[in-house]
Amino acid sequence: MRSQPSKLLLRSTRGLLNAVRDRYGWICLLLLLLCRSSLTSRCFAEEVSREPAEPVQDVVLIRGGSGELVRLTGIVVEYAGDGLLLRPRAGADRAVPAEQVLAVETRRQPGFLEARKEKAAGRVEKALALLRDAMSGESRPWARREIAAEIVRCSQAAGNDLAACDVFLKLIAEDPRTPYMDCIPLAWTPDQQSSGVENAAQGWLLDARPAVQLLAASYLLLGPRGGEAAARLRNLSLGREGDPRIALLAATQLWRTRILTAPPEEIERWEAIAEKLPLPYRSGPYYVIASAWAHHGRADKAVTLYLKVGLLCEDPRPLVARCLWEAANTLPKTGWEEDAARVESLRRELRQRFPESRWTSQP
C-alpha cells in the first residue's frame, strides 16, 4: 500500500476543498471521511507489513465475529473466493471466510512490489514487464492470482482493454468467485467501445459464468447487440447467481442506458445503491451518476462525484484520470466563484498522478 501519494494528493487539493467548504461543507466532510477511511485501511495494511513476523510466516488481518480486528500468523495455503486457509505454526489449519479477510501480508516477489510503484508513477508498460517476471518466479497459486489481478489493472491502464479482459477471464477460470473481482475491466465510458473487444464479447455473452456475462454485456450495451446485453444485465441484477458484487455491478451497468433520460429522483436512487458497493467498486457507478447529473445541469452534484472518483480511487486509471479532467471542466459551471488557479490545481493533479493518460493533453 502507498501512503506517500495519498499525502501529496491531500496537499495538492486542499485549496480546492477549502474553497467550497463554506457553501458546500457537507461535500468536503463527505470527501474527507471517505478519504480518511481509505487512508486508514492503507495505513493499517502498512502497519501489518511493519510488524515483525516469525520467519516465513504470513500475516492475515481479519474482522472477527463481533467486528473486532484480529491478527493471525501462519502460512497461507490458499486464498480464493471460497475463503482463506491458514496453516499456523502449531495446531490445526484455520479456514476463514473470504468476506472476513481484510489484508494479507506475505513474501511477495520484488518485481510485484516494484511494479506497483511503477504503475503509480504512470510507467504502466514497465509495470507490466515487472509483473510478468514476478509471475514466472511465483509458485503459489493464490499469489499468482494476485499478480494476475494487477496485470489486469495495468493492462487497462495501458489502454489495452482486450488484454485486460483476457487475463481476467483466465483469473476467474481458476477462481470464479475471486476476491479480486474489483479488477474486472468493465466498460464504463463510450470511448472504451472497440471492434476488437466487442467481437470477443459476443462470444463471452454465451458463457455460463455470471462474471463473464457481466464483462461481455458491458462492452455490448451501447452497440447493435445492446438489447440482448441489457436483458442479460437485468437477469444478473436479480442476484440469483449468489454473488452480490455481480448483481450490483450489473444493475449499475444498466444506468449507462439512461444517462440522458433518467429523472432526478431516479439518479438519487442510483447514488443510494452505489453507496452499498465497497469503495474499489464505486468508480464506474460514480462516473455514470456524475454524467447523469451533468446532463441535468447539476454541475454541483456532478463535480462532487467526479472528485470522489478522482481523489479517492486508484483504479481503473483511465477512468480516474477522466474524472479529474471532468471535474476540472465542470467546476466553472457550479457558480462556486471558481477561478483559473483552482481549476489548474486539478489539472496539475491529473498530470502528476496520470502522466500516461491522454486526458492530460485534453483542453
Solvent accessible surface area in square Angstrom, and as a share of the most:
residue,aa,sasa,rsa
1,M,129,0.58
2,R,48,0.17
3,S,29,0.19
4,Q,107,0.48
5,P,62,0.39
6,S,4,0.02
7,K,109,0.46
8,L,77,0.38
9,L,16,0.08
10,L,46,0.23
11,R,124,0.45
12,S,28,0.18
13,T,2,0.01
14,R,125,0.46
15,G,46,0.45
16,L,3,0.01
17,L,15,0.07
18,N,63,0.32
19,A,33,0.26
20,V,5,0.03
21,R,129,0.47
22,D,129,0.67
23,R,155,0.57
24,Y,37,0.14
25,G,30,0.29
26,W,141,0.50
27,I,2,0.01
28,C,6,0.03
29,L,107,0.53
30,L,64,0.32
31,L,4,0.02
32,L,88,0.44
33,L,97,0.48
34,L,28,0.14
35,C,10,0.06
36,R,174,0.63
37,S,71,0.46
38,S,13,0.09
39,L,35,0.17
40,T,79,0.46
41,S,67,0.43
42,R,33,0.12
43,C,60,0.36
44,F,64,0.27
45,A,13,0.10
46,E,26,0.12
47,E,76,0.34
48,V,7,0.04
49,S,56,0.36
50,R,156,0.57
51,E,68,0.31
52,P,128,0.80
53,A,48,0.38
54,E,85,0.38
55,P,104,0.65
56,V,96,0.55
57,Q,20,0.09
58,D,1,0.01
59,V,4,0.02
60,V,0,0.00
61,L,6,0.03
62,I,2,0.01
63,R,110,0.40
64,G,13,0.13
65,G,87,0.84
66,S,110,0.71
67,G,37,0.35
68,E,84,0.38
69,L,91,0.45
70,V,42,0.24
71,R,92,0.34
72,L,22,0.11
73,T,44,0.26
74,G,0,0.00
75,I,60,0.30
76,V,5,0.03
77,V,57,0.33
78,E,62,0.28
79,Y,23,0.09
80,A,13,0.10
81,G,13,0.13
82,D,131,0.68
83,G,10,0.10
84,L,3,0.01
85,L,57,0.29
86,L,4,0.02
87,R,121,0.44
88,P,36,0.23
89,R,150,0.55
90,A,85,0.66
91,G,70,0.67
92,A,89,0.69
93,D,60,0.31
94,R,115,0.42
95,A,81,0.62
96,V,5,0.03
97,P,58,0.37
98,A,22,0.17
99,E,145,0.65
100,Q,50,0.22
101,V,19,0.11
102,L,78,0.39
103,A,21,0.16
104,V,18,0.10
105,E,53,0.24
106,T,14,0.08
107,R,118,0.43
108,R,45,0.17
109,Q,51,0.23
110,P,106,0.67
111,G,15,0.15
112,F,2,0.01
113,L,86,0.43
114,E,70,0.32
115,A,0,0.00
116,R,54,0.20
117,K,123,0.52
118,E,9,0.04
119,K,6,0.03
120,A,28,0.21
121,A,36,0.28
122,G,8,0.07
123,R,128,0.47
124,V,9,0.05
125,E,116,0.52
126,K,109,0.46
127,A,0,0.00
128,L,8,0.04
129,A,51,0.39
130,L,39,0.19
131,L,0,0.00
132,R,137,0.50
133,D,94,0.49
134,A,3,0.02
135,M,37,0.17
136,S,96,0.62
137,G,48,0.46
138,E,12,0.05
139,S,99,0.64
140,R,42,0.15
141,P,76,0.48
142,W,3,0.01
143,A,4,0.03
144,R,92,0.34
145,R,12,0.04
146,E,15,0.07
147,I,4,0.02
148,A,12,0.09
149,A,0,0.00
150,E,6,0.03
151,I,16,0.08
152,V,0,0.00
153,R,39,0.14
154,C,0,0.00
155,S,4,0.03
156,Q,13,0.06
157,A,9,0.07
158,A,36,0.28
159,G,61,0.59
160,N,74,0.38
161,D,21,0.11
162,L,64,0.32
163,A,33,0.26
164,A,0,0.00
165,C,0,0.00
166,D,61,0.32
167,V,33,0.19
168,F,0,0.00
169,L,28,0.14
170,K,145,0.61
171,L,5,0.02
172,I,1,0.01
173,A,67,0.52
174,E,103,0.46
175,D,9,0.04
176,P,78,0.49
177,R,102,0.37
178,T,0,0.00
179,P,32,0.20
180,Y,29,0.11
181,M,0,0.00
182,D,44,0.23
183,C,6,0.03
184,I,16,0.08
185,P,1,0.00
186,L,5,0.02
187,A,0,0.00
188,W,18,0.06
189,T,5,0.03
190,P,84,0.53
191,D,74,0.38
192,Q,32,0.14
193,Q,44,0.20
194,S,50,0.32
195,S,84,0.54
196,G,35,0.34
197,V,6,0.03
198,E,35,0.16
199,N,97,0.50
200,A,33,0.26
201,A,0,0.00
202,Q,70,0.31
203,G,47,0.45
204,W,30,0.11
205,L,0,0.00
206,L,138,0.69
207,D,38,0.20
208,A,92,0.71
209,R,79,0.29
210,P,31,0.20
211,A,4,0.03
212,V,2,0.01
213,Q,23,0.10
214,L,0,0.00
215,L,0,0.00
216,A,0,0.00
217,A,0,0.00
218,S,0,0.00
219,Y,0,0.00
220,L,6,0.03
221,L,8,0.04
222,L,82,0.41
223,G,25,0.24
224,P,140,0.88
225,R,70,0.26
226,G,12,0.11
227,G,57,0.55
228,E,68,0.30
229,A,0,0.00
230,A,12,0.09
231,A,50,0.39
232,R,57,0.21
233,L,0,0.00
234,R,132,0.48
235,N,59,0.30
236,L,4,0.02
237,S,34,0.22
238,L,107,0.53
239,G,31,0.30
240,R,179,0.65
241,E,88,0.40
242,G,48,0.46
243,D,8,0.04
244,P,87,0.55
245,R,50,0.18
246,I,9,0.04
247,A,13,0.10
248,L,43,0.21
249,L,4,0.02
250,A,0,0.00
251,A,23,0.18
252,T,0,0.00
253,Q,0,0.00
254,L,32,0.16
255,W,16,0.05
256,R,14,0.05
257,T,69,0.40
258,R,93,0.34
259,I,34,0.17
260,L,124,0.62
261,T,92,0.53
262,A,0,0.00
263,P,48,0.30
264,P,60,0.38
265,E,95,0.43
266,E,25,0.11
267,I,0,0.00
268,E,92,0.41
269,R,139,0.51
270,W,9,0.03
271,E,48,0.21
272,A,62,0.48
273,I,51,0.26
274,A,0,0.00
275,E,76,0.34
276,K,143,0.61
277,L,1,0.01
278,P,71,0.45
279,L,38,0.19
280,P,80,0.50
281,Y,24,0.09
282,R,29,0.11
283,S,4,0.03
284,G,2,0.02
285,P,0,0.00
286,Y,2,0.01
287,Y,11,0.04
288,V,0,0.00
289,I,0,0.00
290,A,0,0.00
291,S,20,0.13
292,A,0,0.00
293,W,2,0.01
294,A,44,0.34
295,H,97,0.43
296,H,71,0.32
297,G,60,0.58
298,R,98,0.36
299,A,11,0.08
300,D,25,0.13
301,K,48,0.21
302,A,0,0.00
303,V,0,0.00
304,T,8,0.05
305,L,5,0.02
306,Y,7,0.03
307,L,3,0.02
308,K,5,0.02
309,V,0,0.00
310,G,0,0.00
311,L,8,0.04
312,L,9,0.04
313,C,9,0.05
314,E,58,0.26
315,D,34,0.18
316,P,30,0.19
317,R,14,0.05
318,P,51,0.32
319,L,10,0.05
320,V,0,0.00
321,A,0,0.00
322,R,38,0.14
323,C,0,0.00
324,L,0,0.00
325,W,38,0.13
326,E,26,0.12
327,A,0,0.00
328,A,1,0.01
329,N,46,0.24
330,T,11,0.07
331,L,0,0.00
332,P,84,0.53
333,K,151,0.64
334,T,21,0.12
335,G,52,0.50
336,W,15,0.05
337,E,152,0.68
338,E,35,0.16
339,D,66,0.34
340,A,85,0.66
341,A,71,0.55
342,R,77,0.28
343,V,19,0.11
344,E,62,0.28
345,S,13,0.09
346,L,0,0.00
347,R,54,0.20
348,R,97,0.35
349,E,3,0.01
350,L,4,0.02
351,R,105,0.38
352,Q,94,0.42
353,R,41,0.15
354,F,1,0.01
355,P,72,0.45
356,E,60,0.27
357,S,16,0.10
358,R,120,0.44
359,W,22,0.08
360,T,39,0.23
361,S,91,0.59
362,Q,61,0.27
363,P,129,0.81
